[in-house]
Amino acid sequence: MLKVLKNMIFISVFALLISSCSNFTFLKGCPDAEIEWVDVLMINDIKYEHHFPEPANEDLPITIEKGKELGKVTYKMADSACSNHKMQNGDAAYLKEGTIISEIKGYPTSLIIAANDDVYVASTNKKAKTAGELYPMDKLVKNIYFESTEDGKRIHTFSQSSKATFLAAFYELKLEDVQSLIDEGKLEGTRIFLEIELKNGVSFRQLYWSDSNTFHFGAIGNDKIKEVINYEVSNSN
């Protein structure tokens, strides 16, 4: 009876170990699957993504000057974290532990930061209630473009007046729960790639669904947003 009890305890402990995916790895990797992470990092409770340059834009100059240190990478998720891992400050997908994370002079740290020589753009900020709080870009945007949905190349540049009108309306948009928008079918239909280029050459993509007037990060556009985008679409042909 004692031997049976010991065997049951051993089996229970073993099952607990292999099921605790968020805290343990099995053999060389995670037992649930090999995970392909987006190039993300988290610091000061904000998640950032590194946007790789598109083929047509990779030779464009990016001018950044690093400022003070914000922190360091403390955990590399690739090859370690499982699919149910919840990111914490200091986590990064591919950056080595100890990598320094820095501010970029002249730009809010809630918008962009630097790690190594790469720029990371904010993607999720629980404190942000509007698009303007998630992307504080006032007076920092150089141009807005339409990109090809096939190869990501720039195919049209907004007029400066349209850029100003778009940004003024964009900043006021309230953020909604993304999963709820997905469940409602808001992120379906005709998709448009918008590229926002900052004055230092850093650029990042915004996905916009014209049928529902919705952005991928959880903002539903107003009439002014739809009007400007439709105007620029009509002038891009």
Secondary structure, 3 states (H helix, E strand, C coil): CHHHHHHHHHHHHHHHHHHCCCCCCECCECCCCCCCCCCEEEECCEEEEECCCCCCCCCCCCCCCEEEEEEECCEECCCCCCCCCCCCCCEECCCCCCCEEEEECCCCCCCEEEECCEEEEEEEECCCCEHHHHCCCCCCEEEEEEECCCCCCEEEECCHHHHHHHHHHHCCCEECCHHHHHHCCCCCCCEEEEEEEECCCCEEEEEEECCCCEECCCEECCHHHHHHHHHHHHCCC
